[in-house]
Amino acid sequence: MLVIIGLIIGGIMTGKGLLRASEVRSVAADYAKLAGAVQSFKDKFSAIPGDFSGATQIWGRYVVAATCVTNSAAAVTTPGTCDGDGDSLLGTPAATSASAERFQFWKHLQLAGLIDGNYTGLSGTAGKFHAIPGTNTPVGKLSNSGWNVITNLTTTYTTDGFTTEYGNTLHFGGALSPGGAVDKILTPEEAWGIDTKMDDGRPAYGMVLAFYLSCSTPDTGTSIIGNLDQSYNLGATTKECSLVFRNAW
């Protein structure tokens, strides 16, 4: 009987491991789909979704023109479509539960028929950066995970991200309130596997970057945001990572 129970438990654990591996592999495929959707949008409208200044001319607006302003304190707080300002950047709302380009990004892609889901175009209730997978950003295949976008032209993070160039980025991570979909969701080995498949396998170089310093370990010196000579911390077995896909478009 004990042998049978052991086999059943072993089978369950193996099944969970295979499911997890499949979900982790889906990150690269989901990124490719999203990047393709953005490129299709750019090809059709000559603009970045969210930043598209002609959105309401095509899809209409949910409120009067005077209140349909993104990235301002007077921004619309009713779910719907607003125009971007056409500067090729994705702005952040000035207030909670308000329209902004970084959330209109997903609304524009939805209305263009390029991604699945129905998105509010507004930041979440917990803060102006609040991304809620399934509500204002897409969900990922991993439990409690999602995608987020941001333009970060500065090169310096204060704690968790490396000091380097980012530009327009897609961020994959766990749901985090009141922040975005940036929480730790992957083990370093899982993050390394994705990075190796898609890029150079280095946490601070290339297109795919690790987020959270605990995801990596320094090759020399100390683990600080300014030290880019890092490797994935493969000795850690806990979830220590989310991923940034920089200069995504």
Phi, psi and omega in degrees: 000316180298324179295317180297316179298318179298320178295321179296314180297318178298321179294321179296315181295321178297318179298318178295320179296319179294322178295316179299316180299320179295319180294321178294319178297334182291341182300314180296319180293319179294321177300315181299320179295316181293317178298322177293322178296318179297317180295321177296320177298314180297320180296323184278320188248357182054041181202162175274134176304143185089318179269354185296116185280351180252017186300314184287341175290333181266314187254358180079169178240156183268348183220175180293154187303323186296334181260355182269071184234124178272159173061030177223161181295338181266015185298152179299141178246016176257130180304136180160198187256135172226162178278152167270181183260001173072023182263008179070015176239160179248106183282160179255143180296153178274352184214164175293147176054042182234159179289145174197159185298324183291341174257330172295337176312310182285326179295317180295317178296321177297311183293332177281356179074025186259346175221158176278160177107173179224116190242146187286330187081006183241154171291164181283178185281346184267359180158165186289345177262003192290106175263129181241101181306130182094345180247306177236359173217159180288152175275155173261174180286329177290146181302131176065025180251164179195178180246149182216156176231151177199150169258122179232095181277344176285163184251003189237124166261158182272334185220301198263335182256154181287152176280099182197181178281142178235309182069213177280120187235151164257136181237128177248127179190190179275157178295131183223121179252132010263022180269206182261199175276072187229003185290162179297126185223345184236148169284159177304323178295320178294316179297318178299319179298317178295313181299318180295320180292321187263337192213230188252359180073014181247128188291340184241008180232162175083201181277323183262120181240146174281146173240134189093121183297334179290350178283340185231169177224141185289140173288322174217155177077213184244161182276088179233163185296336181271353181264105183272353179277082186231158170234158177296140183280073188291349176284344180272133181252358179267168179285113184235001193227147155234175186233143175246129175253099189273160182046049188287341177203000000 
